[in-house]
Amino acid sequence: MRTFFQKMHGLGNDFVIVDERATSFDLTPRRIAGLADRRRGIGCDQFVTLSAPEDSKASVFVRFFNPDGSEAGACGNASRCVASLIGQELHTDSLTFETQNGLLEARILSRDEMKGTVVTVDMGRPRTDWQAVPLAKAVDTLRLPLAGEPAALSMGNPHATFFVTDLSEAERGPALEIDPLFPDRANIGFARIDAPDRMRLRVWERGAGFTLACGSGACAAVVNAVRRGLGERRMTVEVDGGEMVIAWDADDHVLMTGPAQLAFEGTVDLEAYPK
């Protein structure tokens, strides 16, 4: 049996989305890793599944998986893509969806066939206590005891942000992801502050490597920049794939605005990928 999927991206950060609301598929970590493989599968930075929500306020339950098959608690760019998809399906510009980390609210600002859909997603409150990140021991999350003294927090997934003048330092990402300080591994961001309201960012994503954009990483970088007195609460974040706007509002919620686009649709034989 062939299974329908949609391939979407936010600033080049790309996703395979499978809808399990009507039929549940046997999507094991091994099978997801096979489908995410860019040479032997469909290929993606993250794999996303949709299912029926448990909370009556939500339109859909969304799960995010890294390309190695491990589950991610959050994915900002994928959240915008899901919002675009479900908003179009339900003919609404405002919607709520459920994730492993709670409810997320999204608002569609505009739609354009060529440029895609511009979406704002409320990514929730950042968590800065060391247990929530999580870290392996009690340390100050504003300056971790690592070379370069990154700041750490959770946006539903663990992030450490290094503030640098030279983005070539991002090559440290692979080793830092698996540093013993991060028991669940971590997404490692390298941010260069270009102005109080602007930064350039590269992120080594946990389980995925360098991607063209990381939405939750951009949220973490802006919050950490504010915490360190390096940036304003609303910043344009330039990533390899383009730009998004991150705002840390007075209610402690982080709002992420950027595009979401459908690349193509297709079907795949899941049985061709071992469980």
Secondary structure as UniProt FT lines:
FT   STRAND          2..10
FT   TURN            11..12
FT   STRAND          13..19
FT   HELIX           29..36
FT   TURN            38..40
FT   STRAND          46..51
FT   TURN            56..57
FT   STRAND          61..65
FT   TURN            67..68
FT   STRAND          71..72
FT   HELIX           76..90
FT   STRAND          94..99
FT   TURN            100..101
FT   STRAND          102..112
FT   TURN            113..115
FT   STRAND          116..122
FT   TURN            130..134
FT   TURN            141..142
FT   TURN            147..148
FT   STRAND          151..154
FT   STRAND          158..163
FT   HELIX           167..172
FT   HELIX           173..177
FT   TURN            180..181
FT   TURN            183..184
FT   STRAND          187..195
FT   TURN            196..197
FT   STRAND          198..205
FT   TURN            206..208
FT   STRAND          209..210
FT   HELIX           215..227
FT   TURN            228..229
FT   STRAND          234..239
FT   TURN            240..241
FT   STRAND          242..248
FT   TURN            250..251
FT   STRAND          254..269
FT   HELIX           270..272
//
